[in-house]
Amino acid sequence: MRTNKVCFNCGSSSFVSDRSLGGKIVCSKCGSSSFKNKSSSFLKSKKLIFFAIAIAIFIIII
């Protein structure tokens, strides 16, 4: 199973194997070798928070 990883610096998900570094995986956009796992639960909770704020503002306006 493949894990979804993104670059820690720029957020890109495209990586290449750098031959000059002995095959180390680096980001193809910024060249960084630090990445993190993409978290879909964080994105869902962030959308939920914005939805709750929108409902609260709507209730205050009415």
Secondary structure by P-SEA (a helix, b strand, c coil): cbbbbbbccccccbbbbbcccccccccccccccccccccaaaaaaaaaaaaaaaaaaaaaac
